[in-house]
Amino acid sequence: MNKDEGLLSSGLGMVLRNKRYIVWFYVLNIFLGLFGTVVFVNQVGSILDHSLQSDRLLHGFSLGTLIEMFSRPEFGPTVASRAPAMFFALLFLVATAMFLPGVLQGYASTYRLPRDDFFRTCGRNLWRFIRLMMVAGIVMGIAASALFGLHGVLERKAAESTNELLLPEVRIVGLFLIFLVMATLRIWFDLAEVDIVLNDQRAVGKSIAAGFRHTFRSLGRLLGSYLVATIGAAFVLSVGLFLWMKSVAPESVVGALLISQLTLLLLLIPRFWQRGVAVSYWQQHMMIPVVPAEPIEPQPVPAMVSDGSRVIPNSPLPTAES
């Protein structure tokens, strides 16, 4: 790994060399998503399949029709559809913790990682990742609660001001700062994940400490790289929504399915790009260099001879000069 190589270019190169990981996670995502929406589809179908009101949702979008559908007793309790969705979302989170170590190992490898090594890496780091995700969830939860609480206080103070432009300015700037803080925390724990896998670190706390140090040591470079990937994701989402609204007819189920699924597939690229950036940074700055061992040349040992009573060193052979 060239230390002068940019994080964005090297991280993107890792993603492009291992495109199969994106496809695997997309298939896993859509597979669990289908199971998570089965109950909701059945609830909606029991009403719209026998009602002319479905035409107002098929050839457009009617908020009143949607609210009326949710309020009808035939729809049933919303918890019946939320519970499976939350369960399979949690299952996807566990699957991410299970398979992500193999992805990171594959990104760091200079060759195509064999399937056996991939799953061996996943199994060895599963419990480590679960512990790290628990710590990350606690830290990010506390930080998000504190930041949004402070943001709400500032919004109320701005609303009491006579300046009409103060409230939207405080809201926009506050949300942007919250995004930067949460992105910084994301970088911190991404580096910790990479260090756990590539350094085979059993002590999760050491990787968390190392990730913290390097995050704030190179915050500008790392945060800039992550922001570029985020802007790329926003661009993909904007183009996908534009094509859906302008090119897909309301009654075209196939067109909507193709555009939406292609957009979701492409949105995985920026997420894996950020992981590639973290792996590239680890290789450039966090990897302990291996010092090659130099062979030790054996020294000649003088031969020993005995005169019967004592042992004396054997004299060297005479030379031509002597």
C-alpha positions, -999 to +999 in steps of 0.1 A: +000+000+000+015+033-011+013+058+018+009+087-007-022+071-023-054+089-016-079+074+007-108+079-017-090+063-047-076+034-027-109+028-010-129+029-042-104+005-058-110-020-030-148-018-036-144-023-074-121-053-069-147-069-046-180-061-062-195-094-051-198-082-015-222-055-026-243-080-045-244-104-015-255-077+009-281-065-016-295-100-019-295-104+019-312-070+023-340-076-002-345-112+011-350-100+047-370-070+035-395-092+018-401-112+049-404-080+070-432-066+048-453-097+043-477-089+071-481-053+059-488-064+023-515-088+036-531-061+057-532-037+028-543-063+003-573-073+024-586-037+019-574-024-014-580-056-033-618-052-028-621-014-029-622+012-057-602+035-035-571+016-045-572+035-079-563+067-060-531+051-048-523+033-081-525+063-103-510+088-079-508+094-042-536+104-019-527+111+017-564+111+027-569+076+012-538+063+030-549+077+064-584+063+059-569+029+051-549+029+083-579+039+104-603+012+091-608-017+115-601-043+088-565-030+086-559-043+122-534-030+147-503-014+132-481-033+157-489-064+138-469-051+108-443-032+128-432-062+148-420-083+118-403-053+102-384-045+134-374-082+139-360-086+104-343-052+107-326-064+138-317-097+120-301-077+092-280-058+119-268-091+133-261-104+098-240-073+091-220-079+123-215-115+112-204-109+076-187-075+078-154-089+092-150-110+061-156-080+039-129-060+057-105-089+054-112-092+017-106-055+012-072-057+029-061-088+009-041-084-023-058-115-037-093-129-040-101-140-005-111-177-005-146-186+009-131-206+037-110-177+049-139-153+046-162-174+069-133-182+092-128-145+097-165-139+102-167-165+129-136-154+147-147-118+150-185-122+156-185-118+193-159-090+191-182-071+167-212-076+188-194-061+218-181-032+197-216-025+183-230-024+218-205+002+229-211+022+197-248+021+202-245+034+238-220+062+228-240+073+197-273+071+216-261+094+244-244+118+219-275+120+197-298+125+226-276+153+240-272+170+206-309+169+197-318+181+231-294+211+228-307+217+193-343+219+206-333+244+232-316+266+207-346+264+184-369+276+211-346+305+220-344+314+183-382+313+180-385+339+207-362+363+188-376+391+167-353+381+139-374+359+115-344+344+098-327+333+130-349+302+135-343+286+100-306+294+103-302+278+137-321+248+125-300+242+094-267+249+110-276+228+141-286+198+120-254+201+099-233+202+131-251+172+144-244+154+112-207+162+114-205+149+150-223+117+143-201+112+112-170+116+134-183+090+158-190+067+128-154+071+116-142+063+151-160+030+154-153+021+117-116+023+124-120+002+156-138-024+135-110-025+110-084-028+137-102-056+154-103-077+122-069-069+105-049-068+138-068-098+151-074-078+183-092-097+210-092-067+234-120-046+219-111-017+242-076-014+227-091-011+192-116+015+204-088+035+219-067+032+187-097+043+166-103+073+188-067+085+186-064+081+148-099+097+142-089+130+158-053+128+146-065+128+109-100+141+114-100+165+084-088+139+060-111+111+072-142+133+076-136+148+041-134+114+025-166+102+043-184+134+032-175+128-004-190+093-002-221+107+015-225+133-013-222+105-038-250+087-020-272+118-020-266+122-058-276+086-065-307+090-044-317+123-062-312+108-096-332+077-086-361+098-073-360+120-104-361+091-128-389+075-108-410+107-109-403+116-145-399+083-163-421+058-145-458+058-150-479+055-118-494+022-130-461+007-141-452-017-113-423-032-132-407+002-140-410+013-104-395-020-092-365-017-115-357+020-107-362+015-070-341-016-068-313-002-090-312+028-068-310+007-036-282-014-052-262+017-061-267+032-027-247+003-012-216+015-031-210+047-009-215+026+023-189+001+012-167+029-001-165+044+034-154+010+047-128+009+020-115+043+032-112+030+067-093-001+056-070+021+034-063+044+064-055+015+086-030+001+061-013+035+058-012+046+094-023+020+119-007-012+106+023-022+125+052-026+100+068-060+099+106-058+102+122-086+081+146-108+101+182-106+089+202-139+089+231-141+114+263-152+098+280-180+118+314-172+132+342-197+126+351-216+158+388-225+162+395-262+164+409-277+196+437-302+198+450-321+228+487-329+237+477-355+262+477-333+293+460-301+282+438-288+254+452-260+233+437-242+203+449-255+170+472-231+153+461-218+119+476-233+089+508-217+077+505-194+047+528-187+018+541-155+035+552-174+066 
